[in-house]
Amino acid sequence: MRTIILLLFIGTSFTLSAQEISQIKEKQMTEKKTEFNKLTEFEEYIIINKGTERPFTGEFNKNKEKGIYVCKQCNAPLYKSSDKFESNCGWPSFDDEIKGAVTKTMDADGHRTEITCSNCGGHLGHVFLGEKYTSKNTRHCVNSVSLVFIPSKSTKKGEQ
């Protein structure tokens, strides 16, 4: 009888520990989410719900300035302007990402590969291979709304 009571007590202790761990994880997830930038309804539609902005409407489609593009939701660096190219598809196109910044996952339909921010999981767009736009033969087709552009600091006269 003592053994059964002891086992029940130990089992209850493990259950409580698992519950405590679950609560801690939930709290961490909640805290992490509050660290994200506040998104507009349209930004949520694109970034959270995997929507797509209309072609040729995004603010970075024709941007040719030097700098980096970061995730709108979490500010993680994603792309360098040196990897951006003109594809005339209606969305900003990049032939490379900052190493480890973008996760590629096959869409449920099995036809396209979705790209998301590796840091927060926010939807960026899709990646296409074999189109021969550049020597890297890759096109990251990205929603402008998923990005924030940070221009390079210009060098002032007399500074090196």
ZAKOLSE-368655 format. One record per residue: residue number from 1; residue in three letters; chain; x, y, z of N, C-alpha, C in turn. Coordinates in steps of 0.05 Angstrom, whole numbers. Atoms other than C-alpha are relative to their C-alpha. Layout:
BEGIN
<site vofi="NUM" kedren="ALA" marza="A" n_x="X" n_y="Y" n_z="Z" ca_x="X" ca_y="Y" ca_z="Z" c_x="X" c_y="Y" c_z="Z"/>
...
This chain:
BEGIN
<site vofi="1" kedren="MET" marza="A" n_x="16" n_y="-24" n_z="0" ca_x="0" ca_y="0" ca_z="0" c_x="17" c_y="25" c_z="0"/>
<site vofi="2" kedren="ARG" marza="A" n_x="-19" n_y="-23" n_z="-1" ca_x="57" ca_y="48" ca_z="17" c_x="12" c_y="5" c_z="-27"/>
<site vofi="3" kedren="THR" marza="A" n_x="-12" n_y="-3" n_z="27" ca_x="88" ca_y="34" ca_z="-51" c_x="-19" c_y="13" c_z="-19"/>
<site vofi="4" kedren="ILE" marza="A" n_x="20" n_y="-12" n_z="18" ca_x="23" ca_y="52" ca_z="-87" c_x="-3" c_y="29" c_z="6"/>
<site vofi="5" kedren="ILE" marza="A" n_x="2" n_y="-28" n_z="-8" ca_x="16" ca_y="116" ca_z="-48" c_x="25" c_y="16" c_z="-8"/>
<site vofi="6" kedren="LEU" marza="A" n_x="-25" n_y="-13" n_z="8" ca_x="89" ca_y="133" ca_z="-60" c_x="1" c_y="4" c_z="-30"/>
<site vofi="7" kedren="LEU" marza="A" n_x="0" n_y="-2" n_z="29" ca_x="82" ca_y="119" ca_z="-134" c_x="-21" c_y="21" c_z="-10"/>
<site vofi="8" kedren="LEU" marza="A" n_x="20" n_y="-21" n_z="7" ca_x="18" ca_y="162" ca_z="-138" c_x="11" c_y="28" c_z="6"/>
<site vofi="9" kedren="PHE" marza="A" n_x="-12" n_y="-26" n_z="-7" ca_x="55" ca_y="218" ca_z="-102" c_x="21" c_y="8" c_z="-20"/>
<site vofi="10" kedren="ILE" marza="A" n_x="-21" n_y="-6" n_z="20" ca_x="115" ca_y="213" ca_z="-149" c_x="-13" c_y="7" c_z="-27"/>
<site vofi="11" kedren="GLY" marza="A" n_x="14" n_y="-5" n_z="25" ca_x="68" ca_y="210" ca_z="-209" c_x="-12" c_y="28" c_z="-1"/>
<site vofi="12" kedren="THR" marza="A" n_x="11" n_y="-26" n_z="-2" ca_x="32" ca_y="272" ca_z="-185" c_x="21" c_y="22" c_z="-1"/>
<site vofi="13" kedren="SER" marza="A" n_x="-22" n_y="-20" n_z="0" ca_x="98" ca_y="308" ca_z="-174" c_x="9" c_y="4" c_z="-29"/>
<site vofi="14" kedren="PHE" marza="A" n_x="-8" n_y="-3" n_z="27" ca_x="118" ca_y="293" ca_z="-246" c_x="-20" c_y="15" c_z="-16"/>
<site vofi="15" kedren="THR" marza="A" n_x="21" n_y="-14" n_z="14" ca_x="51" ca_y="317" ca_z="-271" c_x="1" c_y="30" c_z="6"/>
<site vofi="16" kedren="LEU" marza="A" n_x="-2" n_y="-28" n_z="-7" ca_x="58" ca_y="382" ca_z="-233" c_x="24" c_y="12" c_z="-14"/>
<site vofi="17" kedren="SER" marza="A" n_x="-24" n_y="-10" n_z="13" ca_x="128" ca_y="391" ca_z="-260" c_x="-5" c_y="5" c_z="-30"/>
<site vofi="18" kedren="ALA" marza="A" n_x="6" n_y="-3" n_z="28" ca_x="103" ca_y="380" ca_z="-331" c_x="-19" c_y="24" c_z="-4"/>
<site vofi="19" kedren="GLN" marza="A" n_x="18" n_y="-23" n_z="2" ca_x="47" ca_y="430" ca_z="-319" c_x="15" c_y="26" c_z="4"/>
<site vofi="20" kedren="GLU" marza="A" n_x="-16" n_y="-24" n_z="-5" ca_x="96" ca_y="480" ca_z="-291" c_x="17" c_y="7" c_z="-25"/>
<site vofi="21" kedren="ILE" marza="A" n_x="-16" n_y="-4" n_z="24" ca_x="141" ca_y="470" ca_z="-351" c_x="-17" c_y="11" c_z="-23"/>
<site vofi="22" kedren="SER" marza="A" n_x="18" n_y="-9" n_z="21" ca_x="82" ca_y="479" ca_z="-398" c_x="-8" c_y="29" c_z="5"/>
<site vofi="23" kedren="GLN" marza="A" n_x="6" n_y="-27" n_z="-6" ca_x="63" ca_y="543" ca_z="-362" c_x="23" c_y="19" c_z="-6"/>
<site vofi="24" kedren="ILE" marza="A" n_x="-24" n_y="-17" n_z="6" ca_x="134" ca_y="570" ca_z="-367" c_x="3" c_y="4" c_z="-30"/>
<site vofi="25" kedren="LYS" marza="A" n_x="-3" n_y="-2" n_z="29" ca_x="137" ca_y="554" ca_z="-441" c_x="-22" c_y="19" c_z="-12"/>
<site vofi="26" kedren="GLU" marza="A" n_x="22" n_y="-18" n_z="9" ca_x="69" ca_y="588" ca_z="-452" c_x="6" c_y="29" c_z="6"/>
<site vofi="27" kedren="LYS" marza="A" n_x="-6" n_y="-27" n_z="-8" ca_x="92" ca_y="649" ca_z="-414" c_x="23" c_y="11" c_z="-18"/>
<site vofi="28" kedren="GLN" marza="A" n_x="-22" n_y="-9" n_z="17" ca_x="157" ca_y="652" ca_z="-455" c_x="-11" c_y="6" c_z="-28"/>
<site vofi="29" kedren="MET" marza="A" n_x="11" n_y="-5" n_z="26" ca_x="117" ca_y="647" ca_z="-520" c_x="-15" c_y="26" c_z="0"/>
<site vofi="30" kedren="THR" marza="A" n_x="15" n_y="-24" n_z="-2" ca_x="71" ca_y="702" ca_z="-497" c_x="18" c_y="24" c_z="2"/>
<site vofi="31" kedren="GLU" marza="A" n_x="-19" n_y="-22" n_z="-2" ca_x="130" ca_y="746" ca_z="-477" c_x="14" c_y="5" c_z="-26"/>
<site vofi="32" kedren="LYS" marza="A" n_x="-13" n_y="-3" n_z="25" ca_x="165" ca_y="732" ca_z="-542" c_x="-17" c_y="14" c_z="-21"/>
<site vofi="33" kedren="LYS" marza="A" n_x="18" n_y="-13" n_z="19" ca_x="104" ca_y="752" ca_z="-582" c_x="-3" c_y="29" c_z="5"/>
<site vofi="34" kedren="THR" marza="A" n_x="2" n_y="-28" n_z="-6" ca_x="100" ca_y="818" ca_z="-545" c_x="25" c_y="15" c_z="-8"/>
<site vofi="35" kedren="GLU" marza="A" n_x="-24" n_y="-14" n_z="9" ca_x="171" ca_y="833" ca_z="-567" c_x="-2" c_y="6" c_z="-30"/>
<site vofi="36" kedren="PHE" marza="A" n_x="3" n_y="-6" n_z="28" ca_x="148" ca_y="832" ca_z="-640" c_x="-11" c_y="27" c_z="-5"/>
<site vofi="37" kedren="ASN" marza="A" n_x="11" n_y="-26" n_z="8" ca_x="132" ca_y="896" ca_z="-676" c_x="-30" c_y="-2" c_z="-4"/>
<site vofi="38" kedren="LYS" marza="A" n_x="29" n_y="0" n_z="4" ca_x="58" ca_y="915" ca_z="-677" c_x="-5" c_y="2" c_z="-30"/>
<site vofi="39" kedren="LEU" marza="A" n_x="7" n_y="1" n_z="28" ca_x="29" ca_y="898" ca_z="-745" c_x="-28" c_y="12" c_z="-6"/>
<site vofi="40" kedren="THR" marza="A" n_x="26" n_y="-9" n_z="8" ca_x="-28" ca_y="931" ca_z="-782" c_x="-16" c_y="-25" c_z="-8"/>
<site vofi="41" kedren="GLU" marza="A" n_x="17" n_y="22" n_z="9" ca_x="-87" ca_y="888" ca_z="-804" c_x="10" c_y="-12" c_z="-26"/>
<site vofi="42" kedren="PHE" marza="A" n_x="-10" n_y="9" n_z="26" ca_x="-59" ca_y="884" ca_z="-875" c_x="27" c_y="-15" c_z="4"/>
<site vofi="43" kedren="GLU" marza="A" n_x="-26" n_y="14" n_z="-6" ca_x="11" ca_y="866" ca_z="-849" c_x="-5" c_y="-27" c_z="12"/>
<site vofi="44" kedren="GLU" marza="A" n_x="7" n_y="26" n_z="-12" ca_x="-20" ca_y="810" ca_z="-807" c_x="-10" c_y="-19" c_z="-21"/>
<site vofi="45" kedren="TYR" marza="A" n_x="11" n_y="17" n_z="22" ca_x="-57" ca_y="785" ca_z="-868" c_x="23" c_y="-12" c_z="-16"/>
<site vofi="46" kedren="ILE" marza="A" n_x="-22" n_y="10" n_z="16" ca_x="9" ca_y="778" ca_z="-906" c_x="19" c_y="-17" c_z="18"/>
<site vofi="47" kedren="ILE" marza="A" n_x="-22" n_y="12" n_z="-16" ca_x="59" ca_y="760" ca_z="-850" c_x="-10" c_y="-24" c_z="16"/>
<site vofi="48" kedren="ILE" marza="A" n_x="10" n_y="21" n_z="-17" ca_x="16" ca_y="717" ca_z="-804" c_x="-18" c_y="-20" c_z="-15"/>
<site vofi="49" kedren="ASN" marza="A" n_x="19" n_y="17" n_z="14" ca_x="-38" ca_y="691" ca_z="-850" c_x="9" c_y="-9" c_z="-29"/>
<site vofi="50" kedren="LYS" marza="A" n_x="-12" n_y="9" n_z="25" ca_x="8" ca_y="680" ca_z="-910" c_x="-13" c_y="10" c_z="-25"/>
<site vofi="51" kedren="GLY" marza="A" n_x="13" n_y="-13" n_z="23" ca_x="-26" ca_y="728" ca_z="-957" c_x="21" c_y="10" c_z="-20"/>
<site vofi="52" kedren="THR" marza="A" n_x="-18" n_y="-11" n_z="20" ca_x="4" ca_y="762" ca_z="-1018" c_x="-10" c_y="28" c_z="-8"/>
<site vofi="53" kedren="GLU" marza="A" n_x="8" n_y="-27" n_z="9" ca_x="4" ca_y="836" ca_z="-1035" c_x="-3" c_y="0" c_z="-31"/>
<site vofi="54" kedren="ARG" marza="A" n_x="4" n_y="-2" n_z="29" ca_x="-18" ca_y="856" ca_z="-1105" c_x="27" c_y="7" c_z="-14"/>
<site vofi="55" kedren="PRO" marza="A" n_x="-25" n_y="-6" n_z="14" ca_x="39" ca_y="858" ca_z="-1156" c_x="2" c_y="29" c_z="-7"/>
<site vofi="56" kedren="PHE" marza="A" n_x="-7" n_y="-27" n_z="8" ca_x="73" ca_y="924" ca_z="-1171" c_x="-11" c_y="21" c_z="19"/>
<site vofi="57" kedren="THR" marza="A" n_x="10" n_y="-20" n_z="-20" ca_x="43" ca_y="957" ca_z="-1108" c_x="18" c_y="4" c_z="24"/>
<site vofi="58" kedren="GLY" marza="A" n_x="-18" n_y="-1" n_z="-23" ca_x="98" ca_y="944" ca_z="-1057" c_x="20" c_y="23" c_z="-1"/>
<site vofi="59" kedren="GLU" marza="A" n_x="-18" n_y="-23" n_z="-1" ca_x="143" ca_y="1001" ca_z="-1035" c_x="29" c_y="-7" c_z="-8"/>
<site vofi="60" kedren="PHE" marza="A" n_x="-28" n_y="7" n_z="5" ca_x="208" ca_y="962" ca_z="-1046" c_x="4" c_y="-13" c_z="-27"/>
<site vofi="61" kedren="ASN" marza="A" n_x="-2" n_y="13" n_z="26" ca_x="193" ca_y="933" ca_z="-1115" c_x="22" c_y="13" c_z="-17"/>
<site vofi="62" kedren="LYS" marza="A" n_x="-20" n_y="-14" n_z="17" ca_x="235" ca_y="986" ca_z="-1150" c_x="23" c_y="13" c_z="16"/>
<site vofi="63" kedren="ASN" marza="A" n_x="-21" n_y="-12" n_z="-16" ca_x="280" ca_y="1006" ca_z="-1092" c_x="28" c_y="-9" c_z="-9"/>
<site vofi="64" kedren="LYS" marza="A" n_x="-27" n_y="6" n_z="9" ca_x="353" ca_y="1010" ca_z="-1115" c_x="21" c_y="11" c_z="20"/>
<site vofi="65" kedren="GLU" marza="A" n_x="-19" n_y="-10" n_z="-20" ca_x="384" ca_y="1041" ca_z="-1052" c_x="16" c_y="-23" c_z="12"/>
<site vofi="66" kedren="LYS" marza="A" n_x="-17" n_y="19" n_z="-14" ca_x="441" ca_y="1006" ca_z="-1016" c_x="-9" c_y="-2" c_z="29"/>
<site vofi="67" kedren="GLY" marza="A" n_x="8" n_y="5" n_z="-28" ca_x="424" ca_y="975" ca_z="-948" c_x="-7" c_y="-29" c_z="4"/>
<site vofi="68" kedren="ILE" marza="A" n_x="9" n_y="27" n_z="-5" ca_x="393" ca_y="915" ca_z="-917" c_x="-31" c_y="0" c_z="5"/>
<site vofi="69" kedren="TYR" marza="A" n_x="29" n_y="4" n_z="-5" ca_x="322" ca_y="888" ca_z="-912" c_x="-3" c_y="-18" c_z="24"/>
<site vofi="70" kedren="VAL" marza="A" n_x="4" n_y="15" n_z="-24" ca_x="298" ca_y="864" ca_z="-845" c_x="-30" c_y="-8" c_z="2"/>
<site vofi="71" kedren="CYS" marza="A" n_x="27" n_y="9" n_z="-4" ca_x="235" ca_y="827" ca_z="-822" c_x="-17" c_y="21" c_z="13"/>
<site vofi="72" kedren="LYS" marza="A" n_x="19" n_y="-20" n_z="-11" ca_x="176" ca_y="874" ca_z="-809" c_x="-9" c_y="-8" c_z="28"/>
<site vofi="73" kedren="GLN" marza="A" n_x="10" n_y="9" n_z="-26" ca_x="154" ca_y="830" ca_z="-750" c_x="21" c_y="0" c_z="22"/>
<site vofi="74" kedren="CYS" marza="A" n_x="-19" n_y="4" n_z="-22" ca_x="219" ca_y="818" ca_z="-713" c_x="27" c_y="14" c_z="-4"/>
<site vofi="75" kedren="ASN" marza="A" n_x="-24" n_y="-15" n_z="6" ca_x="273" ca_y="861" ca_z="-745" c_x="25" c_y="-17" c_z="-6"/>
<site vofi="76" kedren="ALA" marza="A" n_x="-23" n_y="17" n_z="6" ca_x="318" ca_y="801" ca_z="-762" c_x="9" c_y="7" c_z="-29"/>
<site vofi="77" kedren="PRO" marza="A" n_x="-11" n_y="-5" n_z="27" ca_x="364" ca_y="817" ca_z="-822" c_x="-5" c_y="-24" c_z="-18"/>
<site vofi="78" kedren="LEU" marza="A" n_x="7" n_y="21" n_z="19" ca_x="341" ca_y="778" ca_z="-883" c_x="15" c_y="1" c_z="-26"/>
<site vofi="79" kedren="TYR" marza="A" n_x="-11" n_y="-3" n_z="27" ca_x="369" ca_y="806" ca_z="-948" c_x="18" c_y="25" c_z="-2"/>
<site vofi="80" kedren="LYS" marza="A" n_x="-17" n_y="-23" n_z="7" ca_x="425" ca_y="852" ca_z="-973" c_x="-9" c_y="11" c_z="-26"/>
<site vofi="81" kedren="SER" marza="A" n_x="8" n_y="-12" n_z="25" ca_x="410" ca_y="902" ca_z="-1027" c_x="17" c_y="-9" c_z="-23"/>
<site vofi="82" kedren="SER" marza="A" n_x="-18" n_y="10" n_z="21" ca_x="469" ca_y="874" ca_z="-1066" c_x="-11" c_y="-26" c_z="-13"/>
<site vofi="83" kedren="ASP" marza="A" n_x="12" n_y="24" n_z="10" ca_x="428" ca_y="810" ca_z="-1075" c_x="-28" c_y="5" c_z="-13"/>
<site vofi="84" kedren="LYS" marza="A" n_x="26" n_y="-7" n_z="12" ca_x="366" ca_y="847" ca_z="-1101" c_x="4" c_y="4" c_z="-31"/>
<site vofi="85" kedren="PHE" marza="A" n_x="-2" n_y="-4" n_z="29" ca_x="353" ca_y="847" ca_z="-1176" c_x="-28" c_y="5" c_z="-12"/>
<site vofi="86" kedren="GLU" marza="A" n_x="25" n_y="-7" n_z="13" ca_x="300" ca_y="869" ca_z="-1225" c_x="-10" c_y="-25" c_z="-16"/>
<site vofi="87" kedren="SER" marza="A" n_x="11" n_y="23" n_z="14" ca_x="256" ca_y="810" ca_z="-1247" c_x="-25" c_y="7" c_z="-15"/>
<site vofi="88" kedren="ASN" marza="A" n_x="25" n_y="-9" n_z="12" ca_x="195" ca_y="850" ca_z="-1269" c_x="-23" c_y="-18" c_z="6"/>
<site vofi="89" kedren="CYS" marza="A" n_x="22" n_y="17" n_z="-9" ca_x="150" ca_y="802" ca_z="-1231" c_x="-20" c_y="14" c_z="16"/>
<site vofi="90" kedren="GLY" marza="A" n_x="19" n_y="-15" n_z="-16" ca_x="118" ca_y="856" ca_z="-1189" c_x="6" c_y="0" c_z="29"/>
<site vofi="91" kedren="TRP" marza="A" n_x="-8" n_y="1" n_z="-28" ca_x="151" ca_y="840" ca_z="-1123" c_x="31" c_y="3" c_z="1"/>
<site vofi="92" kedren="PRO" marza="A" n_x="-29" n_y="0" n_z="-3" ca_x="221" ca_y="852" ca_z="-1096" c_x="12" c_y="-28" c_z="-4"/>
<site vofi="93" kedren="SER" marza="A" n_x="-13" n_y="26" n_z="6" ca_x="268" ca_y="796" ca_z="-1120" c_x="28" c_y="1" c_z="10"/>
<site vofi="94" kedren="PHE" marza="A" n_x="-27" n_y="4" n_z="-10" ca_x="331" ca_y="771" ca_z="-1087" c_x="10" c_y="-27" c_z="-9"/>
<site vofi="95" kedren="ASP" marza="A" n_x="-10" n_y="26" n_z="8" ca_x="377" ca_y="716" ca_z="-1111" c_x="16" c_y="-14" c_z="23"/>
<site vofi="96" kedren="ASP" marza="A" n_x="-13" n_y="12" n_z="-23" ca_x="406" ca_y="702" ca_z="-1042" c_x="-11" c_y="13" c_z="26"/>
<site vofi="97" kedren="GLU" marza="A" n_x="8" n_y="-10" n_z="-26" ca_x="389" ca_y="711" ca_z="-968" c_x="24" c_y="2" c_z="18"/>
<site vofi="98" kedren="ILE" marza="A" n_x="-21" n_y="0" n_z="-20" ca_x="432" ca_y="727" ca_z="-908" c_x="0" c_y="-28" c_z="12"/>
<site vofi="99" kedren="LYS" marza="A" n_x="-3" n_y="27" n_z="-8" ca_x="458" ca_y="660" ca_z="-885" c_x="-16" c_y="-6" c_z="26"/>
<site vofi="100" kedren="GLY" marza="A" n_x="16" n_y="9" n_z="-22" ca_x="408" ca_y="625" ca_z="-839" c_x="-25" c_y="17" c_z="6"/>
<site vofi="101" kedren="ALA" marza="A" n_x="22" n_y="-18" n_z="-6" ca_x="357" ca_y="681" ca_z="-843" c_x="-27" c_y="-9" c_z="-10"/>
<site vofi="102" kedren="VAL" marza="A" n_x="25" n_y="7" n_z="14" ca_x="304" ca_y="648" ca_z="-887" c_x="-3" c_y="-30" c_z="1"/>
<site vofi="103" kedren="THR" marza="A" n_x="7" n_y="28" n_z="0" ca_x="269" ca_y="581" ca_z="-879" c_x="-17" c_y="-6" c_z="-25"/>
<site vofi="104" kedren="LYS" marza="A" n_x="14" n_y="8" n_z="24" ca_x="244" ca_y="545" ca_z="-941" c_x="-17" c_y="-25" c_z="6"/>
<site vofi="105" kedren="THR" marza="A" n_x="19" n_y="22" n_z="-5" ca_x="183" ca_y="499" ca_z="-936" c_x="-18" c_y="-4" c_z="-24"/>
<site vofi="106" kedren="MET" marza="A" n_x="17" n_y="6" n_z="23" ca_x="144" ca_y="464" ca_z="-991" c_x="-29" c_y="7" c_z="8"/>
<site vofi="107" kedren="ASP" marza="A" n_x="28" n_y="-6" n_z="-5" ca_x="73" ca_y="492" ca_z="-996" c_x="-17" c_y="-26" c_z="0"/>
<site vofi="108" kedren="ALA" marza="A" n_x="17" n_y="23" n_z="-2" ca_x="16" ca_y="444" ca_z="-982" c_x="-8" c_y="-11" c_z="-28"/>
<site vofi="109" kedren="ASP" marza="A" n_x="8" n_y="8" n_z="27" ca_x="-1" ca_y="443" ca_z="-1056" c_x="23" c_y="-15" c_z="-15"/>
<site vofi="110" kedren="GLY" marza="A" n_x="-23" n_y="14" n_z="11" ca_x="69" ca_y="416" ca_z="-1071" c_x="12" c_y="13" c_z="-25"/>
<site vofi="111" kedren="HIS" marza="A" n_x="-9" n_y="-13" n_z="24" ca_x="81" ca_y="466" ca_z="-1127" c_x="20" c_y="23" c_z="5"/>
<site vofi="112" kedren="ARG" marza="A" n_x="-17" n_y="-23" n_z="-6" ca_x="115" ca_y="525" ca_z="-1093" c_x="15" c_y="-5" c_z="27"/>
<site vofi="113" kedren="THR" marza="A" n_x="-15" n_y="1" n_z="-25" ca_x="166" ca_y="534" ca_z="-1037" c_x="-4" c_y="27" c_z="14"/>
<site vofi="114" kedren="GLU" marza="A" n_x="4" n_y="-24" n_z="-16" ca_x="146" ca_y="584" ca_z="-983" c_x="26" c_y="8" c_z="14"/>
<site vofi="115" kedren="ILE" marza="A" n_x="-23" n_y="-10" n_z="-16" ca_x="199" ca_y="628" ca_z="-950" c_x="-11" c_y="15" c_z="24"/>
<site vofi="116" kedren="THR" marza="A" n_x="8" n_y="-13" n_z="-24" ca_x="192" ca_y="651" ca_z="-879" c_x="25" c_y="9" c_z="15"/>
<site vofi="117" kedren="CYS" marza="A" n_x="-22" n_y="-10" n_z="-17" ca_x="235" ca_y="689" ca_z="-829" c_x="7" c_y="-23" c_z="19"/>
<site vofi="118" kedren="SER" marza="A" n_x="-9" n_y="21" n_z="-17" ca_x="277" ca_y="638" ca_z="-792" c_x="-3" c_y="7" c_z="30"/>
<site vofi="119" kedren="ASN" marza="A" n_x="1" n_y="-9" n_z="-27" ca_x="273" ca_y="680" ca_z="-729" c_x="-29" c_y="-2" c_z="12"/>
<site vofi="120" kedren="CYS" marza="A" n_x="28" n_y="-2" n_z="-10" ca_x="197" ca_y="691" ca_z="-722" c_x="-20" c_y="-16" c_z="-15"/>
<site vofi="121" kedren="GLY" marza="A" n_x="19" n_y="16" n_z="16" ca_x="165" ca_y="648" ca_z="-776" c_x="-18" c_y="17" c_z="-17"/>
<site vofi="122" kedren="GLY" marza="A" n_x="17" n_y="-17" n_z="16" ca_x="134" ca_y="708" ca_z="-811" c_x="2" c_y="-6" c_z="-30"/>
<site vofi="123" kedren="HIS" marza="A" n_x="1" n_y="6" n_z="28" ca_x="113" ca_y="696" ca_z="-883" c_x="13" c_y="22" c_z="-16"/>
<site vofi="124" kedren="LEU" marza="A" n_x="-14" n_y="-19" n_z="17" ca_x="158" ca_y="730" ca_z="-934" c_x="-10" c_y="-1" c_z="-29"/>
<site vofi="125" kedren="GLY" marza="A" n_x="8" n_y="4" n_z="28" ca_x="136" ca_y="700" ca_z="-1001" c_x="7" c_y="-28" c_z="-9"/>
<site vofi="126" kedren="HIS" marza="A" n_x="-7" n_y="26" n_z="11" ca_x="161" ca_y="644" ca_z="-1045" c_x="27" c_y="2" c_z="-14"/>
<site vofi="127" kedren="VAL" marza="A" n_x="-26" n_y="1" n_z="14" ca_x="227" ca_y="622" ca_z="-1076" c_x="-4" c_y="-18" c_z="-25"/>
<site vofi="128" kedren="PHE" marza="A" n_x="1" n_y="14" n_z="25" ca_x="234" ca_y="598" ca_z="-1148" c_x="28" c_y="-5" c_z="-10"/>
<site vofi="129" kedren="LEU" marza="A" n_x="-26" n_y="8" n_z="11" ca_x="292" ca_y="561" ca_z="-1179" c_x="-1" c_y="-5" c_z="-30"/>
<site vofi="130" kedren="GLY" marza="A" n_x="-2" n_y="8" n_z="28" ca_x="315" ca_y="551" ca_z="-1250" c_x="-11" c_y="20" c_z="-20"/>
<site vofi="131" kedren="GLU" marza="A" n_x="11" n_y="-20" n_z="19" ca_x="289" ca_y="616" ca_z="-1281" c_x="22" c_y="15" c_z="-15"/>
<site vofi="132" kedren="LYS" marza="A" n_x="-24" n_y="-12" n_z="13" ca_x="359" ca_y="640" ca_z="-1301" c_x="0" c_y="30" c_z="-1"/>
<site vofi="133" kedren="TYR" marza="A" n_x="-2" n_y="-29" n_z="-2" ca_x="349" ca_y="712" ca_z="-1280" c_x="28" c_y="9" c_z="7"/>
<site vofi="134" kedren="THR" marza="A" n_x="-27" n_y="-6" n_z="-9" ca_x="417" ca_y="712" ca_z="-1247" c_x="17" c_y="-25" c_z="-1"/>
<site vofi="135" kedren="SER" marza="A" n_x="-18" n_y="23" n_z="1" ca_x="478" ca_y="667" ca_z="-1244" c_x="-6" c_y="-20" c_z="23"/>
<site vofi="136" kedren="LYS" marza="A" n_x="7" n_y="17" n_z="-22" ca_x="452" ca_y="640" ca_z="-1177" c_x="-25" c_y="-17" c_z="-6"/>
<site vofi="137" kedren="ASN" marza="A" n_x="23" n_y="15" n_z="10" ca_x="389" ca_y="617" ca_z="-1214" c_x="-22" c_y="-4" c_z="22"/>
<site vofi="138" kedren="THR" marza="A" n_x="20" n_y="0" n_z="-22" ca_x="345" ca_y="633" ca_z="-1153" c_x="-14" c_y="27" c_z="1"/>
<site vofi="139" kedren="ARG" marza="A" n_x="15" n_y="-25" n_z="-4" ca_x="290" ca_y="684" ca_z="-1143" c_x="-18" c_y="-2" c_z="24"/>
<site vofi="140" kedren="HIS" marza="A" n_x="17" n_y="-3" n_z="-23" ca_x="263" ca_y="700" ca_z="-1075" c_x="-20" c_y="23" c_z="-6"/>
<site vofi="141" kedren="CYS" marza="A" n_x="21" n_y="-19" n_z="7" ca_x="197" ca_y="735" ca_z="-1091" c_x="-13" c_y="8" c_z="27"/>
<site vofi="142" kedren="VAL" marza="A" n_x="6" n_y="-8" n_z="-27" ca_x="183" ca_y="775" ca_z="-1028" c_x="-21" c_y="23" c_z="1"/>
<site vofi="143" kedren="ASN" marza="A" n_x="20" n_y="-22" n_z="-4" ca_x="123" ca_y="817" ca_z="-1005" c_x="15" c_y="23" c_z="13"/>
<site vofi="144" kedren="SER" marza="A" n_x="-12" n_y="-24" n_z="-12" ca_x="147" ca_y="888" ca_z="-991" c_x="-10" c_y="4" c_z="28"/>
<site vofi="145" kedren="VAL" marza="A" n_x="13" n_y="-5" n_z="-27" ca_x="99" ca_y="890" ca_z="-932" c_x="13" c_y="-17" c_z="22"/>
<site vofi="146" kedren="SER" marza="A" n_x="-13" n_y="17" n_z="-19" ca_x="140" ca_y="835" ca_z="-899" c_x="28" c_y="11" c_z="8"/>
<site vofi="147" kedren="LEU" marza="A" n_x="-27" n_y="-11" n_z="-3" ca_x="203" ca_y="879" ca_z="-901" c_x="0" c_y="28" c_z="11"/>
<site vofi="148" kedren="VAL" marza="A" n_x="-7" n_y="-27" n_z="-7" ca_x="233" ca_y="941" ca_z="-871" c_x="28" c_y="4" c_z="-13"/>
<site vofi="149" kedren="PHE" marza="A" n_x="-26" n_y="-5" n_z="13" ca_x="290" ca_y="973" ca_z="-910" c_x="16" c_y="19" c_z="18"/>
<site vofi="150" kedren="ILE" marza="A" n_x="-18" n_y="-17" n_z="-15" ca_x="349" ca_y="1002" ca_z="-872" c_x="23" c_y="8" c_z="-19"/>
<site vofi="151" kedren="PRO" marza="A" n_x="-20" n_y="-9" n_z="19" ca_x="392" ca_y="1045" ca_z="-918" c_x="28" c_y="0" c_z="13"/>
<site vofi="152" kedren="SER" marza="A" n_x="-28" n_y="-1" n_z="-10" ca_x="468" ca_y="1042" ca_z="-912" c_x="5" c_y="29" c_z="9"/>
<site vofi="153" kedren="LYS" marza="A" n_x="-8" n_y="-27" n_z="-9" ca_x="498" ca_y="1100" ca_z="-874" c_x="18" c_y="12" c_z="-21"/>
<site vofi="154" kedren="SER" marza="A" n_x="-17" n_y="-13" n_z="20" ca_x="526" ca_y="1148" ca_z="-925" c_x="24" c_y="13" c_z="13"/>
<site vofi="155" kedren="THR" marza="A" n_x="-25" n_y="-11" n_z="-10" ca_x="597" ca_y="1171" ca_z="-916" c_x="0" c_y="31" c_z="-4"/>
<site vofi="156" kedren="LYS" marza="A" n_x="-1" n_y="-29" n_z="2" ca_x="602" ca_y="1246" ca_z="-900" c_x="27" c_y="8" c_z="-12"/>
<site vofi="157" kedren="LYS" marza="A" n_x="-25" n_y="-11" n_z="11" ca_x="655" ca_y="1289" ca_z="-934" c_x="21" c_y="0" c_z="21"/>
<site vofi="158" kedren="GLY" marza="A" n_x="-22" n_y="0" n_z="-19" ca_x="722" ca_y="1280" ca_z="-901" c_x="2" c_y="-24" c_z="17"/>
<site vofi="159" kedren="GLU" marza="A" n_x="0" n_y="25" n_z="-16" ca_x="703" ca_y="1214" ca_z="-867" c_x="7" c_y="-23" c_z="-18"/>
<site vofi="160" kedren="GLN" marza="A" n_x="-8" n_y="24" n_z="15" ca_x="730" ca_y="1148" ca_z="-889" c_x="-15" c_y="-24" c_z="10"/>
